[in-house]
Amino acid sequence: MLFSFPNALACALNTDGFSEVVRDLMREFDVVIVDDLNDARIVGVITVTILLLISLAEMEWESKTPILFFIVLLVSFFQLLCGYNHPAI
């Protein structure tokens, strides 16, 4: 009980932050699903659904997903070090 409540809260807050960042990126590229508020909600629901599917999958898949996320982080750090900038910036 002591560990599940903070983990659930951290998952909710991380998903909320992720959905707001994706909404801001969509706004930067002039992509709108419905409107600003509902775009963040839609992205959050999609993200939580994907996380649910990952956790319901076999344990083998769940243990491999952090490696995928780590590779995505490495690619983003590499682009940062190489000086990749968006043309609009």
PDB file with one MODEL, atoms N, CA, C and O in Angstrom:
MODEL        1
ATOM      1  N   MET A   1       0.822  -1.194   0.000  1.00  0.00           N
ATOM      2  CA  MET A   1       0.000   0.000   0.000  1.00  0.00           C
ATOM      3  C   MET A   1       0.867   1.260   0.000  1.00  0.00           C
ATOM      4  O   MET A   1       0.529   2.249  -0.649  1.00  0.00           O
ATOM      5  N   LEU A   2       1.975   1.221   0.722  1.00  0.00           N
ATOM      6  CA  LEU A   2       2.830   2.401   0.803  1.00  0.00           C
ATOM      7  C   LEU A   2       3.511   2.704  -0.523  1.00  0.00           C
ATOM      8  O   LEU A   2       3.834   3.860  -0.798  1.00  0.00           O
ATOM      9  N   PHE A   3       3.734   1.696  -1.345  1.00  0.00           N
ATOM     10  CA  PHE A   3       4.429   1.915  -2.613  1.00  0.00           C
ATOM     11  C   PHE A   3       3.471   2.088  -3.783  1.00  0.00           C
ATOM     12  O   PHE A   3       3.814   2.759  -4.756  1.00  0.00           O
ATOM     13  N   SER A   4       2.276   1.498  -3.716  1.00  0.00           N
ATOM     14  CA  SER A   4       1.388   1.589  -4.867  1.00  0.00           C
ATOM     15  C   SER A   4       0.755   2.964  -5.033  1.00  0.00           C
ATOM     16  O   SER A   4       0.580   3.421  -6.163  1.00  0.00           O
ATOM     17  N   PHE A   5       0.408   3.632  -3.944  1.00  0.00           N
ATOM     18  CA  PHE A   5      -0.186   4.965  -4.071  1.00  0.00           C
ATOM     19  C   PHE A   5       0.797   5.980  -4.675  1.00  0.00           C
ATOM     20  O   PHE A   5       0.412   6.697  -5.598  1.00  0.00           O
ATOM     21  N   PRO A   6       2.049   6.074  -4.197  1.00  0.00           N
ATOM     22  CA  PRO A   6       2.977   7.017  -4.839  1.00  0.00           C
ATOM     23  C   PRO A   6       3.287   6.668  -6.289  1.00  0.00           C
ATOM     24  O   PRO A   6       3.482   7.564  -7.111  1.00  0.00           O
ATOM     25  N   ASN A   7       3.336   5.376  -6.614  1.00  0.00           N
ATOM     26  CA  ASN A   7       3.575   4.989  -8.009  1.00  0.00           C
ATOM     27  C   ASN A   7       2.405   5.381  -8.902  1.00  0.00           C
ATOM     28  O   ASN A   7       2.613   5.843 -10.025  1.00  0.00           O
ATOM     29  N   ALA A   8       1.190   5.206  -8.423  1.00  0.00           N
ATOM     30  CA  ALA A   8       0.018   5.607  -9.203  1.00  0.00           C
ATOM     31  C   ALA A   8      -0.025   7.118  -9.383  1.00  0.00           C
ATOM     32  O   ALA A   8      -0.350   7.612 -10.462  1.00  0.00           O
ATOM     33  N   LEU A   9       0.302   7.844  -8.332  1.00  0.00           N
ATOM     34  CA  LEU A   9       0.333   9.302  -8.416  1.00  0.00           C
ATOM     35  C   LEU A   9       1.427   9.779  -9.366  1.00  0.00           C
ATOM     36  O   LEU A   9       1.207  10.708 -10.144  1.00  0.00           O
ATOM     37  N   ALA A  10       2.595   9.158  -9.313  1.00  0.00           N
ATOM     38  CA  ALA A  10       3.688   9.528 -10.214  1.00  0.00           C
ATOM     39  C   ALA A  10       3.319   9.229 -11.664  1.00  0.00           C
ATOM     40  O   ALA A  10       3.634  10.017 -12.556  1.00  0.00           O
ATOM     41  N   CYS A  11       2.660   8.107 -11.908  1.00  0.00           N
ATOM     42  CA  CYS A  11       2.228   7.778 -13.266  1.00  0.00           C
ATOM     43  C   CYS A  11       1.236   8.814 -13.789  1.00  0.00           C
ATOM     44  O   CYS A  11       1.324   9.238 -14.942  1.00  0.00           O
ATOM     45  N   ALA A  12       0.300   9.216 -12.947  1.00  0.00           N
ATOM     46  CA  ALA A  12      -0.696  10.212 -13.363  1.00  0.00           C
ATOM     47  C   ALA A  12      -0.039  11.562 -13.647  1.00  0.00           C
ATOM     48  O   ALA A  12      -0.355  12.207 -14.647  1.00  0.00           O
ATOM     49  N   LEU A  13       0.863  11.989 -12.782  1.00  0.00           N
ATOM     50  CA  LEU A  13       1.508  13.292 -12.983  1.00  0.00           C
ATOM     51  C   LEU A  13       2.449  13.274 -14.186  1.00  0.00           C
ATOM     52  O   LEU A  13       2.514  14.253 -14.930  1.00  0.00           O
ATOM     53  N   ASN A  14       3.173  12.182 -14.386  1.00  0.00           N
ATOM     54  CA  ASN A  14       4.049  12.079 -15.553  1.00  0.00           C
ATOM     55  C   ASN A  14       3.244  12.046 -16.846  1.00  0.00           C
ATOM     56  O   ASN A  14       3.653  12.636 -17.846  1.00  0.00           O
ATOM     57  N   THR A  15       2.114  11.368 -16.833  1.00  0.00           N
ATOM     58  CA  THR A  15       1.252  11.333 -18.019  1.00  0.00           C
ATOM     59  C   THR A  15       0.678  12.712 -18.307  1.00  0.00           C
ATOM     60  O   THR A  15       0.590  13.119 -19.465  1.00  0.00           O
ATOM     61  N   ASP A  16       0.289  13.428 -17.270  1.00  0.00           N
ATOM     62  CA  ASP A  16      -0.233  14.781 -17.461  1.00  0.00           C
ATOM     63  C   ASP A  16       0.832  15.703 -18.047  1.00  0.00           C
ATOM     64  O   ASP A  16       0.558  16.463 -18.976  1.00  0.00           O
ATOM     65  N   GLY A  17       2.036  15.634 -17.507  1.00  0.00           N
ATOM     66  CA  GLY A  17       3.121  16.458 -18.051  1.00  0.00           C
ATOM     67  C   GLY A  17       3.452  16.087 -19.484  1.00  0.00           C
ATOM     68  O   GLY A  17       3.686  16.967 -20.312  1.00  0.00           O
ATOM     69  N   PHE A  18       3.474  14.781 -19.791  1.00  0.00           N
ATOM     70  CA  PHE A  18       3.750  14.330 -21.146  1.00  0.00           C
ATOM     71  C   PHE A  18       2.683  14.825 -22.108  1.00  0.00           C
ATOM     72  O   PHE A  18       3.005  15.285 -23.204  1.00  0.00           O
ATOM     73  N   SER A  19       1.413  14.737 -21.713  1.00  0.00           N
ATOM     74  CA  SER A  19       0.342  15.160 -22.615  1.00  0.00           C
ATOM     75  C   SER A  19       0.366  16.665 -22.853  1.00  0.00           C
ATOM     76  O   SER A  19       0.027  17.120 -23.946  1.00  0.00           O
ATOM     77  N   GLU A  20       0.760  17.443 -21.854  1.00  0.00           N
ATOM     78  CA  GLU A  20       0.867  18.889 -22.062  1.00  0.00           C
ATOM     79  C   GLU A  20       2.026  19.244 -22.983  1.00  0.00           C
ATOM     80  O   GLU A  20       1.918  20.167 -23.791  1.00  0.00           O
ATOM     81  N   VAL A  21       3.141  18.514 -22.867  1.00  0.00           N
ATOM     82  CA  VAL A  21       4.273  18.766 -23.763  1.00  0.00           C
ATOM     83  C   VAL A  21       3.905  18.404 -25.200  1.00  0.00           C
ATOM     84  O   VAL A  21       4.241  19.133 -26.134  1.00  0.00           O
ATOM     85  N   VAL A  22       3.212  17.272 -25.374  1.00  0.00           N
ATOM     86  CA  VAL A  22       2.793  16.879 -26.726  1.00  0.00           C
ATOM     87  C   VAL A  22       1.798  17.882 -27.277  1.00  0.00           C
ATOM     88  O   VAL A  22       1.842  18.200 -28.466  1.00  0.00           O
ATOM     89  N   ARG A  23       0.897  18.390 -26.435  1.00  0.00           N
ATOM     90  CA  ARG A  23      -0.054  19.411 -26.880  1.00  0.00           C
ATOM     91  C   ARG A  23       0.675  20.684 -27.321  1.00  0.00           C
ATOM     92  O   ARG A  23       0.305  21.296 -28.323  1.00  0.00           O
ATOM     93  N   ASP A  24       1.711  21.083 -26.573  1.00  0.00           N
ATOM     94  CA  ASP A  24       2.473  22.267 -26.955  1.00  0.00           C
ATOM     95  C   ASP A  24       3.224  22.043 -28.265  1.00  0.00           C
ATOM     96  O   ASP A  24       3.313  22.950 -29.093  1.00  0.00           O
ATOM     97  N   LEU A  25       3.760  20.848 -28.453  1.00  0.00           N
ATOM     98  CA  LEU A  25       4.417  20.541 -29.728  1.00  0.00           C
ATOM     99  C   LEU A  25       3.423  20.539 -30.879  1.00  0.00           C
ATOM    100  O   LEU A  25       3.733  21.005 -31.975  1.00  0.00           O
ATOM    101  N   MET A  26       2.232  20.016 -30.630  1.00  0.00           N
ATOM    102  CA  MET A  26       1.201  20.040 -31.669  1.00  0.00           C
ATOM    103  C   MET A  26       0.806  21.476 -32.002  1.00  0.00           C
ATOM    104  O   MET A  26       0.581  21.801 -33.168  1.00  0.00           O
ATOM    105  N   ARG A  27       0.720  22.324 -31.002  1.00  0.00           N
ATOM    106  CA  ARG A  27       0.395  23.731 -31.219  1.00  0.00           C
ATOM    107  C   ARG A  27       1.488  24.414 -32.035  1.00  0.00           C
ATOM    108  O   ARG A  27       1.201  25.255 -32.886  1.00  0.00           O
ATOM    109  N   GLU A  28       2.754  24.045 -31.768  1.00  0.00           N
ATOM    110  CA  GLU A  28       3.876  24.638 -32.502  1.00  0.00           C
ATOM    111  C   GLU A  28       3.829  24.271 -33.986  1.00  0.00           C
ATOM    112  O   GLU A  28       4.201  25.075 -34.841  1.00  0.00           O
ATOM    113  N   PHE A  29       3.370  23.058 -34.287  1.00  0.00           N
ATOM    114  CA  PHE A  29       3.292  22.610 -35.677  1.00  0.00           C
ATOM    115  C   PHE A  29       1.903  22.821 -36.273  1.00  0.00           C
ATOM    116  O   PHE A  29       1.597  22.280 -37.336  1.00  0.00           O
ATOM    117  N   ASP A  30       1.065  23.599 -35.601  1.00  0.00           N
ATOM    118  CA  ASP A  30      -0.291  23.916 -36.051  1.00  0.00           C
ATOM    119  C   ASP A  30      -1.142  22.681 -36.298  1.00  0.00           C
ATOM    120  O   ASP A  30      -1.883  22.611 -37.278  1.00  0.00           O
ATOM    121  N   VAL A  31      -1.030  21.700 -35.397  1.00  0.00           N
ATOM    122  CA  VAL A  31      -1.856  20.489 -35.454  1.00  0.00           C
ATOM    123  C   VAL A  31      -2.849  20.554 -34.311  1.00  0.00           C
ATOM    124  O   VAL A  31      -2.463  20.713 -33.152  1.00  0.00           O
ATOM    125  N   VAL A  32      -4.128  20.432 -34.635  1.00  0.00           N
ATOM    126  CA  VAL A  32      -5.175  20.502 -33.620  1.00  0.00           C
ATOM    127  C   VAL A  32      -6.099  19.299 -33.807  1.00  0.00           C
ATOM    128  O   VAL A  32      -6.557  19.030 -34.918  1.00  0.00           O
ATOM    129  N   ILE A  33      -6.371  18.581 -32.721  1.00  0.00           N
ATOM    130  CA  ILE A  33      -7.331  17.483 -32.787  1.00  0.00           C
ATOM    131  C   ILE A  33      -8.734  18.054 -32.564  1.00  0.00           C
ATOM    132  O   ILE A  33      -9.604  17.918 -33.425  1.00  0.00           O
ATOM    133  N   VAL A  34      -8.953  18.691 -31.412  1.00  0.00           N
ATOM    134  CA  VAL A  34     -10.238  19.326 -31.119  1.00  0.00           C
ATOM    135  C   VAL A  34      -9.993  20.773 -30.709  1.00  0.00           C
ATOM    136  O   VAL A  34     -10.325  21.697 -31.452  1.00  0.00           O
ATOM    137  N   ASP A  35      -9.416  20.972 -29.531  1.00  0.00           N
ATOM    138  CA  ASP A  35      -8.980  22.277 -29.054  1.00  0.00           C
ATOM    139  C   ASP A  35      -7.871  22.038 -28.034  1.00  0.00           C
ATOM    140  O   ASP A  35      -7.520  20.891 -27.757  1.00  0.00           O
ATOM    141  N   ASP A  36      -7.317  23.114 -27.476  1.00  0.00           N
ATOM    142  CA  ASP A  36      -6.144  22.975 -26.604  1.00  0.00           C
ATOM    143  C   ASP A  36      -6.399  22.081 -25.395  1.00  0.00           C
ATOM    144  O   ASP A  36      -5.597  21.193 -25.104  1.00  0.00           O
ATOM    145  N   LEU A  37      -7.495  22.303 -24.694  1.00  0.00           N
ATOM    146  CA  LEU A  37      -7.779  21.539 -23.482  1.00  0.00           C
ATOM    147  C   LEU A  37      -8.042  20.068 -23.795  1.00  0.00           C
ATOM    148  O   LEU A  37      -7.495  19.182 -23.138  1.00  0.00           O
ATOM    149  N   ASN A  38      -8.866  19.815 -24.783  1.00  0.00           N
ATOM    150  CA  ASN A  38      -9.220  18.439 -25.102  1.00  0.00           C
ATOM    151  C   ASN A  38      -8.087  17.702 -25.808  1.00  0.00           C
ATOM    152  O   ASN A  38      -8.015  16.475 -25.726  1.00  0.00           O
ATOM    153  N   ASP A  39      -7.200  18.419 -26.500  1.00  0.00           N
ATOM    154  CA  ASP A  39      -6.051  17.755 -27.109  1.00  0.00           C
ATOM    155  C   ASP A  39      -5.169  17.119 -26.045  1.00  0.00           C
ATOM    156  O   ASP A  39      -4.698  15.995 -26.220  1.00  0.00           O
ATOM    157  N   ALA A  40      -4.941  17.825 -24.947  1.00  0.00           N
ATOM    158  CA  ALA A  40      -4.137  17.273 -23.853  1.00  0.00           C
ATOM    159  C   ALA A  40      -4.841  16.072 -23.233  1.00  0.00           C
ATOM    160  O   ALA A  40      -4.186  15.096 -22.870  1.00  0.00           O
ATOM    161  N   ARG A  41      -6.144  16.129 -23.109  1.00  0.00           N
ATOM    162  CA  ARG A  41      -6.895  15.006 -22.548  1.00  0.00           C
ATOM    163  C   ARG A  41      -6.838  13.788 -23.460  1.00  0.00           C
ATOM    164  O   ARG A  41      -6.669  12.663 -22.991  1.00  0.00           O
ATOM    165  N   ILE A  42      -6.977  14.012 -24.757  1.00  0.00           N
ATOM    166  CA  ILE A  42      -6.940  12.904 -25.715  1.00  0.00           C
ATOM    167  C   ILE A  42      -5.572  12.246 -25.713  1.00  0.00           C
ATOM    168  O   ILE A  42      -5.476  11.019 -25.705  1.00  0.00           O
ATOM    169  N   VAL A  43      -4.514  13.046 -25.720  1.00  0.00           N
ATOM    170  CA  VAL A  43      -3.160  12.491 -25.685  1.00  0.00           C
ATOM    171  C   VAL A  43      -2.941  11.736 -24.378  1.00  0.00           C
ATOM    172  O   VAL A  43      -2.300  10.685 -24.383  1.00  0.00           O
ATOM    173  N   GLY A  44      -3.451  12.239 -23.269  1.00  0.00           N
ATOM    174  CA  GLY A  44      -3.320  11.558 -21.984  1.00  0.00           C
ATOM    175  C   GLY A  44      -4.030  10.218 -21.963  1.00  0.00           C
ATOM    176  O   GLY A  44      -3.492   9.239 -21.446  1.00  0.00           O
ATOM    177  N   VAL A  45      -5.236  10.162 -22.520  1.00  0.00           N
ATOM    178  CA  VAL A  45      -5.985   8.906 -22.567  1.00  0.00           C
ATOM    179  C   VAL A  45      -5.267   7.887 -23.451  1.00  0.00           C
ATOM    180  O   VAL A  45      -5.189   6.708 -23.104  1.00  0.00           O
ATOM    181  N   ILE A  46      -4.749   8.333 -24.581  1.00  0.00           N
ATOM    182  CA  ILE A  46      -4.008   7.427 -25.466  1.00  0.00           C
ATOM    183  C   ILE A  46      -2.755   6.914 -24.764  1.00  0.00           C
ATOM    184  O   ILE A  46      -2.426   5.733 -24.868  1.00  0.00           O
ATOM    185  N   THR A  47      -2.059   7.791 -24.053  1.00  0.00           N
ATOM    186  CA  THR A  47      -0.841   7.390 -23.352  1.00  0.00           C
ATOM    187  C   THR A  47      -1.141   6.382 -22.248  1.00  0.00           C
ATOM    188  O   THR A  47      -0.436   5.381 -22.119  1.00  0.00           O
ATOM    189  N   VAL A  48      -2.178   6.633 -21.451  1.00  0.00           N
ATOM    190  CA  VAL A  48      -2.536   5.708 -20.377  1.00  0.00           C
ATOM    191  C   VAL A  48      -2.989   4.366 -20.960  1.00  0.00           C
ATOM    192  O   VAL A  48      -2.706   3.316 -20.383  1.00  0.00           O
ATOM    193  N   THR A  49      -3.685   4.392 -22.088  1.00  0.00           N
ATOM    194  CA  THR A  49      -4.108   3.147 -22.723  1.00  0.00           C
ATOM    195  C   THR A  49      -2.909   2.339 -23.200  1.00  0.00           C
ATOM    196  O   THR A  49      -2.879   1.120 -23.034  1.00  0.00           O
ATOM    197  N   ILE A  50      -1.921   3.006 -23.790  1.00  0.00           N
ATOM    198  CA  ILE A  50      -0.706   2.308 -24.231  1.00  0.00           C
ATOM    199  C   ILE A  50       0.044   1.737 -23.030  1.00  0.00           C
ATOM    200  O   ILE A  50       0.535   0.609 -23.087  1.00  0.00           O
ATOM    201  N   LEU A  51       0.134   2.506 -21.944  1.00  0.00           N
ATOM    202  CA  LEU A  51       0.786   1.999 -20.734  1.00  0.00           C
ATOM    203  C   LEU A  51       0.032   0.808 -20.151  1.00  0.00           C
ATOM    204  O   LEU A  51       0.647  -0.135 -19.654  1.00  0.00           O
ATOM    205  N   LEU A  52      -1.291   0.848 -20.210  1.00  0.00           N
ATOM    206  CA  LEU A  52      -2.089  -0.277 -19.735  1.00  0.00           C
ATOM    207  C   LEU A  52      -1.831  -1.520 -20.575  1.00  0.00           C
ATOM    208  O   LEU A  52      -1.683  -2.616 -20.035  1.00  0.00           O
ATOM    209  N   LEU A  53      -1.776  -1.355 -21.891  1.00  0.00           N
ATOM    210  CA  LEU A  53      -1.516  -2.497 -22.766  1.00  0.00           C
ATOM    211  C   LEU A  53      -0.126  -3.075 -22.532  1.00  0.00           C
ATOM    212  O   LEU A  53       0.066  -4.289 -22.587  1.00  0.00           O
ATOM    213  N   ILE A  54       0.847  -2.197 -22.268  1.00  0.00           N
ATOM    214  CA  ILE A  54       2.197  -2.686 -21.968  1.00  0.00           C
ATOM    215  C   ILE A  54       2.194  -3.483 -20.670  1.00  0.00           C
ATOM    216  O   ILE A  54       2.826  -4.536 -20.584  1.00  0.00           O
ATOM    217  N   SER A  55       1.485  -2.986 -19.662  1.00  0.00           N
ATOM    218  CA  SER A  55       1.478  -3.698 -18.382  1.00  0.00           C
ATOM    219  C   SER A  55       0.656  -4.979 -18.436  1.00  0.00           C
ATOM    220  O   SER A  55       0.918  -5.905 -17.669  1.00  0.00           O
ATOM    221  N   LEU A  56      -0.329  -5.054 -19.321  1.00  0.00           N
ATOM    222  CA  LEU A  56      -1.113  -6.278 -19.459  1.00  0.00           C
ATOM    223  C   LEU A  56      -0.432  -7.308 -20.354  1.00  0.00           C
ATOM    224  O   LEU A  56      -0.803  -8.482 -20.353  1.00  0.00           O
ATOM    225  N   ALA A  57       0.549  -6.872 -21.103  1.00  0.00           N
ATOM    226  CA  ALA A  57       1.272  -7.805 -21.972  1.00  0.00           C
ATOM    227  C   ALA A  57       2.122  -8.733 -21.117  1.00  0.00           C
ATOM    228  O   ALA A  57       2.179  -8.610 -19.894  1.00  0.00           O
ATOM    229  N   GLU A  58       2.764  -9.641 -21.780  1.00  0.00           N
ATOM    230  CA  GLU A  58       3.607 -10.585 -21.055  1.00  0.00           C
ATOM    231  C   GLU A  58       4.732  -9.854 -20.344  1.00  0.00           C
ATOM    232  O   GLU A  58       5.084  -8.731 -20.703  1.00  0.00           O
ATOM    233  N   MET A  59       5.283 -10.493 -19.350  1.00  0.00           N
ATOM    234  CA  MET A  59       6.360  -9.893 -18.569  1.00  0.00           C
ATOM    235  C   MET A  59       7.589  -9.654 -19.442  1.00  0.00           C
ATOM    236  O   MET A  59       8.370  -8.739 -19.178  1.00  0.00           O
ATOM    237  N   GLU A  60       7.764 -10.471 -20.478  1.00  0.00           N
ATOM    238  CA  GLU A  60       8.903 -10.300 -21.380  1.00  0.00           C
ATOM    239  C   GLU A  60       8.827  -8.954 -22.101  1.00  0.00           C
ATOM    240  O   GLU A  60       9.844  -8.276 -22.250  1.00  0.00           O
ATOM    241  N   TRP A  61       7.640  -8.564 -22.547  1.00  0.00           N
ATOM    242  CA  TRP A  61       7.470  -7.280 -23.223  1.00  0.00           C
ATOM    243  C   TRP A  61       7.689  -6.128 -22.248  1.00  0.00           C
ATOM    244  O   TRP A  61       8.309  -5.118 -22.581  1.00  0.00           O
ATOM    245  N   GLU A  62       7.169  -6.302 -21.044  1.00  0.00           N
ATOM    246  CA  GLU A  62       7.281  -5.229 -20.055  1.00  0.00           C
ATOM    247  C   GLU A  62       8.734  -4.992 -19.657  1.00  0.00           C
ATOM    248  O   GLU A  62       9.117  -3.865 -19.344  1.00  0.00           O
ATOM    249  N   SER A  63       9.534  -6.039 -19.667  1.00  0.00           N
ATOM    250  CA  SER A  63      10.942  -5.866 -19.315  1.00  0.00           C
ATOM    251  C   SER A  63      11.754  -5.282 -20.463  1.00  0.00           C
ATOM    252  O   SER A  63      12.852  -4.771 -20.240  1.00  0.00           O
ATOM    253  N   LYS A  64      11.235  -5.348 -21.690  1.00  0.00           N
ATOM    254  CA  LYS A  64      11.959  -4.804 -22.838  1.00  0.00           C
ATOM    255  C   LYS A  64      11.624  -3.342 -23.124  1.00  0.00           C
ATOM    256  O   LYS A  64      12.398  -2.662 -23.798  1.00  0.00           O
ATOM    257  N   THR A  65      10.506  -2.849 -22.635  1.00  0.00           N
ATOM    258  CA  THR A  65      10.118  -1.470 -22.938  1.00  0.00           C
ATOM    259  C   THR A  65      11.066  -0.425 -22.364  1.00  0.00           C
ATOM    260  O   THR A  65      11.274   0.590 -23.029  1.00  0.00           O
ATOM    261  N   PRO A  66      11.661  -0.593 -21.175  1.00  0.00           N
ATOM    262  CA  PRO A  66      12.618   0.432 -20.724  1.00  0.00           C
ATOM    263  C   PRO A  66      13.829   0.556 -21.649  1.00  0.00           C
ATOM    264  O   PRO A  66      14.409   1.635 -21.764  1.00  0.00           O
ATOM    265  N   ILE A  67      14.210  -0.527 -22.302  1.00  0.00           N
ATOM    266  CA  ILE A  67      15.323  -0.467 -23.255  1.00  0.00           C
ATOM    267  C   ILE A  67      14.933   0.403 -24.436  1.00  0.00           C
ATOM    268  O   ILE A  67      15.740   1.203 -24.909  1.00  0.00           O
ATOM    269  N   LEU A  68      13.703   0.257 -24.919  1.00  0.00           N
ATOM    270  CA  LEU A  68      13.219   1.085 -26.028  1.00  0.00           C
ATOM    271  C   LEU A  68      13.192   2.554 -25.629  1.00  0.00           C
ATOM    272  O   LEU A  68      13.622   3.411 -26.401  1.00  0.00           O
ATOM    273  N   PHE A  69      12.689   2.856 -24.430  1.00  0.00           N
ATOM    274  CA  PHE A  69      12.646   4.241 -23.966  1.00  0.00           C
ATOM    275  C   PHE A  69      14.052   4.809 -23.788  1.00  0.00           C
ATOM    276  O   PHE A  69      14.285   5.989 -24.051  1.00  0.00           O
ATOM    277  N   PHE A  70      14.987   3.972 -23.344  1.00  0.00           N
ATOM    278  CA  PHE A  70      16.372   4.405 -23.189  1.00  0.00           C
ATOM    279  C   PHE A  70      16.987   4.747 -24.551  1.00  0.00           C
ATOM    280  O   PHE A  70      17.730   5.721 -24.665  1.00  0.00           O
ATOM    281  N   ILE A  71      16.686   3.961 -25.568  1.00  0.00           N
ATOM    282  CA  ILE A  71      17.197   4.238 -26.916  1.00  0.00           C
ATOM    283  C   ILE A  71      16.626   5.554 -27.436  1.00  0.00           C
ATOM    284  O   ILE A  71      17.345   6.332 -28.065  1.00  0.00           O
ATOM    285  N   VAL A  72      15.354   5.811 -27.185  1.00  0.00           N
ATOM    286  CA  VAL A  72      14.745   7.081 -27.604  1.00  0.00           C
ATOM    287  C   VAL A  72      15.441   8.255 -26.910  1.00  0.00           C
ATOM    288  O   VAL A  72      15.709   9.278 -27.541  1.00  0.00           O
ATOM    289  N   LEU A  73      15.736   8.112 -25.612  1.00  0.00           N
ATOM    290  CA  LEU A  73      16.450   9.172 -24.889  1.00  0.00           C
ATOM    291  C   LEU A  73      17.857   9.378 -25.437  1.00  0.00           C
ATOM    292  O   LEU A  73      18.312  10.515 -25.564  1.00  0.00           O
ATOM    293  N   LEU A  74      18.547   8.293 -25.763  1.00  0.00           N
ATOM    294  CA  LEU A  74      19.895   8.420 -26.326  1.00  0.00           C
ATOM    295  C   LEU A  74      19.872   9.158 -27.662  1.00  0.00           C
ATOM    296  O   LEU A  74      20.735   9.995 -27.927  1.00  0.00           O
ATOM    297  N   VAL A  75      18.895   8.851 -28.495  1.00  0.00           N
ATOM    298  CA  VAL A  75      18.780   9.534 -29.794  1.00  0.00           C
ATOM    299  C   VAL A  75      18.498  11.017 -29.586  1.00  0.00           C
ATOM    300  O   VAL A  75      19.059  11.857 -30.289  1.00  0.00           O
ATOM    301  N   SER A  76      17.634  11.347 -28.625  1.00  0.00           N
ATOM    302  CA  SER A  76      17.328  12.760 -28.396  1.00  0.00           C
ATOM    303  C   SER A  76      18.540  13.504 -27.835  1.00  0.00           C
ATOM    304  O   SER A  76      18.774  14.656 -28.201  1.00  0.00           O
ATOM    305  N   PHE A  77      19.320  12.864 -26.948  1.00  0.00           N
ATOM    306  CA  PHE A  77      20.546  13.498 -26.454  1.00  0.00           C
ATOM    307  C   PHE A  77      21.570  13.676 -27.571  1.00  0.00           C
ATOM    308  O   PHE A  77      22.269  14.688 -27.621  1.00  0.00           O
ATOM    309  N   PHE A  78      21.656  12.701 -28.458  1.00  0.00           N
ATOM    310  CA  PHE A  78      22.587  12.792 -29.585  1.00  0.00           C
ATOM    311  C   PHE A  78      22.208  13.957 -30.494  1.00  0.00           C
ATOM    312  O   PHE A  78      23.081  14.690 -30.957  1.00  0.00           O
ATOM    313  N   GLN A  79      20.913  14.132 -30.754  1.00  0.00           N
ATOM    314  CA  GLN A  79      20.467  15.257 -31.574  1.00  0.00           C
ATOM    315  C   GLN A  79      20.757  16.578 -30.876  1.00  0.00           C
ATOM    316  O   GLN A  79      21.104  17.560 -31.534  1.00  0.00           O
ATOM    317  N   LEU A  80      20.622  16.616 -29.563  1.00  0.00           N
ATOM    318  CA  LEU A  80      20.924  17.826 -28.817  1.00  0.00           C
ATOM    319  C   LEU A  80      22.407  18.166 -28.914  1.00  0.00           C
ATOM    320  O   LEU A  80      22.767  19.328 -29.101  1.00  0.00           O
ATOM    321  N   LEU A  81      23.266  17.161 -28.787  1.00  0.00           N
ATOM    322  CA  LEU A  81      24.708  17.395 -28.869  1.00  0.00           C
ATOM    323  C   LEU A  81      25.152  17.790 -30.279  1.00  0.00           C
ATOM    324  O   LEU A  81      26.100  18.558 -30.443  1.00  0.00           O
ATOM    325  N   CYS A  82      24.471  17.267 -31.284  1.00  0.00           N
ATOM    326  CA  CYS A  82      24.822  17.604 -32.664  1.00  0.00           C
ATOM    327  C   CYS A  82      24.304  18.979 -33.063  1.00  0.00           C
ATOM    328  O   CYS A  82      24.683  19.509 -34.107  1.00  0.00           O
ATOM    329  N   GLY A  83      23.450  19.550 -32.245  1.00  0.00           N
ATOM    330  CA  GLY A  83      22.957  20.898 -32.524  1.00  0.00           C
ATOM    331  C   GLY A  83      21.773  20.915 -33.452  1.00  0.00           C
ATOM    332  O   GLY A  83      21.549  21.904 -34.150  1.00  0.00           O
ATOM    333  N   TYR A  84      20.999  19.827 -33.476  1.00  0.00           N
ATOM    334  CA  TYR A  84      19.795  19.798 -34.312  1.00  0.00           C
ATOM    335  C   TYR A  84      18.797  20.788 -33.773  1.00  0.00           C
ATOM    336  O   TYR A  84      18.418  20.725 -32.604  1.00  0.00           O
ATOM    337  N   ASN A  85      18.371  21.694 -34.611  1.00  0.00           N
ATOM    338  CA  ASN A  85      17.368  22.696 -34.225  1.00  0.00           C
ATOM    339  C   ASN A  85      16.212  22.629 -35.193  1.00  0.00           C
ATOM    340  O   ASN A  85      16.385  22.349 -36.379  1.00  0.00           O
ATOM    341  N   HIS A  86      15.043  22.886 -34.675  1.00  0.00           N
ATOM    342  CA  HIS A  86      13.866  22.958 -35.532  1.00  0.00           C
ATOM    343  C   HIS A  86      13.973  24.230 -36.380  1.00  0.00           C
ATOM    344  O   HIS A  86      14.381  25.270 -35.865  1.00  0.00           O
ATOM    345  N   PRO A  87      13.617  24.170 -37.663  1.00  0.00           N
ATOM    346  CA  PRO A  87      13.744  25.358 -38.532  1.00  0.00           C
ATOM    347  C   PRO A  87      12.959  26.574 -38.048  1.00  0.00           C
ATOM    348  O   PRO A  87      13.337  27.705 -38.353  1.00  0.00           O
ATOM    349  N   ALA A  88      11.877  26.366 -37.301  1.00  0.00           N
ATOM    350  CA  ALA A  88      11.071  27.493 -36.861  1.00  0.00           C
ATOM    351  C   ALA A  88      11.684  28.190 -35.653  1.00  0.00           C
ATOM    352  O   ALA A  88      11.262  29.291 -35.298  1.00  0.00           O
ATOM    353  N   ILE A  89      12.664  27.572 -35.024  1.00  0.00           N
ATOM    354  CA  ILE A  89      13.258  28.160 -33.809  1.00  0.00           C
ATOM    355  C   ILE A  89      14.360  29.134 -34.172  1.00  0.00           C
ATOM    356  O   ILE A  89      14.976  29.727 -33.287  1.00  0.00           O
TER     357      ILE A  89
ENDMDL
END
